[in-house]
């Protein structure tokens, strides 16, 4: 009997062909059949607002929370904006951490991957997310993955084709 594992991916960039989306897609293509990695889109998730929350979570927030809470784990694929966390990622974390102490992210194993054209592999965003997630997510995996010097010829893009065959 094969154990099915379902992971949720959040991509911290809205660009259709962002480096981090490419890395997430490459990860999807390398997983065994018993493991899925499903992206939950963040485009429709409104900015966190306590008044909106008090009136009831919007549909996009309900879907985000449900997907994360029933998953076996969450992986955040994020760029680094000005040596820190993109608003898109921070906003998703803010919604997922609500209600305080029992939000959808509180019991889900969570990891961070950052791809960046810079040589430091998004160390700023990884450090900031480690600080935040380490406090609000007891199952946060503190060892993050940084992919530096990513360019238009993204190594992960090659994994979709012939290089993936070489790994098997």
C-alpha positions in Angstrom: 0.0 0.0 0.0 1.4 3.4 -1.0 1.2 6.2 1.4 0.0 9.4 -0.3 1.5 12.7 0.9 0.0 16.0 -0.1 2.1 19.1 0.2 0.9 22.7 -0.5 3.1 25.2 -2.2 2.9 29.0 -1.8 4.8 31.0 -4.5 5.8 34.4 -3.3 5.7 36.0 -6.7 2.8 36.8 -9.0 4.9 36.6 -12.2 3.8 33.7 -14.3 7.4 32.7 -15.0 9.1 33.7 -11.8 12.3 31.9 -10.7 10.5 30.6 -7.6 7.5 29.3 -9.6 10.0 27.5 -11.9 11.7 25.9 -9.0 8.3 24.8 -7.5 7.3 23.4 -10.9 10.6 21.5 -11.1 10.1 20.1 -7.7 6.6 18.9 -8.8 8.1 17.1 -11.8 10.6 15.3 -9.6 8.2 13.9 -7.0 7.2 10.2 -6.9 3.6 9.4 -7.8 2.8 9.0 -4.1 3.6 12.7 -3.3 1.8 15.7 -4.6 2.8 19.4 -4.4 -0.2 21.6 -5.2 0.2 25.4 -5.5 -2.4 27.5 -3.8 -2.6 30.7 -5.7 -2.3 33.9 -3.7 -3.4 36.5 -6.2 -7.0 36.7 -4.9 -6.1 36.6 -1.2 -6.9 40.1 0.1 -4.5 42.1 2.4 -5.0 41.0 6.0 -7.5 43.3 7.8 -8.9 42.5 11.3 -12.2 44.1 10.3 -12.6 41.8 7.3 -11.6 38.8 9.4 -14.2 39.8 12.1 -16.9 39.9 9.3 -15.8 36.4 8.1 -12.9 35.2 6.1 -13.2 35.9 2.3 -13.5 32.8 0.0 -9.9 33.0 -1.1 -8.7 33.0 2.6 -11.1 30.1 3.5 -9.6 28.1 0.5 -6.0 28.9 1.5 -6.6 27.9 5.2 -8.4 24.7 4.2 -5.7 23.6 1.8 -2.9 24.2 4.3 -4.7 22.7 7.3 -5.4 19.4 5.6 -2.0 19.1 4.0 1.0 17.0 5.1 3.2 20.1 4.8 3.6 23.5 3.4 6.6 24.7 1.3 7.0 28.4 0.7 8.9 29.2 -2.6 9.8 32.9 -2.3 11.9 35.6 -3.8 13.8 38.1 -1.7 12.5 41.7 -2.0 14.9 44.3 -0.5 16.6 41.7 1.7 13.2 40.7 3.2 9.9 39.0 2.8 7.6 39.9 -0.2 4.2 41.3 0.9 2.4 38.4 -0.8 4.1 35.9 1.4 3.8 37.9 4.6 0.1 38.5 3.9 -0.5 34.7 3.4 1.3 34.0 6.7 -0.7 36.6 8.5 -4.0 35.0 7.3 -2.7 31.5 8.0 -1.7 32.4 11.6 -5.3 33.5 12.5 -6.9 32.9 14.8 -3.9 33.5 17.0 -2.5 30.3 18.4 -4.6 28.0 16.4 -4.3 29.1 12.8 -4.0 26.7 9.9 -0.2 27.1 9.9 0.2 26.3 13.6 0.4 22.5 13.3 1.6 22.0 9.7 5.3 21.2 8.9 6.6 24.2 7.0 9.7 24.8 5.0 11.2 27.7 2.9 12.9 27.7 -0.4 14.3 30.9 -1.9 15.6 31.3 -5.5 17.5 34.5 -6.3 19.7 35.9 -9.0 22.0 37.2 -6.2 24.8 35.0 -4.9 23.4 34.8 -1.3 20.4 32.6 -2.3 17.8 34.8 -0.6 19.5 34.7 2.8 17.6 37.8 4.0 14.1 36.4 3.2 15.1 33.0 4.6 16.3 34.6 7.9 13.2 36.8 8.3 10.9 33.9 7.6 12.8 31.7 10.0 12.3 34.3 12.7 8.6 34.7 12.0 7.7 31.1 11.3 9.9 29.8 14.2 7.6 31.7 16.6 4.2 31.0 15.1 4.7 27.5 13.6 6.0 24.8 16.0 6.5 22.5 13.1 8.7 24.9 11.1 11.7 23.3 9.6 14.6 25.7 10.4 17.0 24.6 7.7 15.9 26.6 4.7 17.1 26.1 1.1 18.6 28.9 -0.8 19.3 28.8 -4.6 21.6 31.6 -5.6 22.8 33.0 -8.9 19.6 31.9 -10.6 19.3 33.4 -14.1 17.1 33.1 -17.1 18.8 29.8 -17.8 17.6 28.5 -14.5 19.1 25.1 -13.6 15.7 24.0 -12.3 14.2 24.6 -15.8 16.6 22.0 -17.2 15.2 19.5 -14.7 11.9 19.5 -16.6 13.7 18.0 -19.6 16.8 15.9 -20.2 18.5 16.6 -16.8 15.6 15.0 -14.9 16.2 11.7 -16.8 19.8 11.8 -15.6 18.7 11.9 -12.0 16.8 8.6 -12.2 
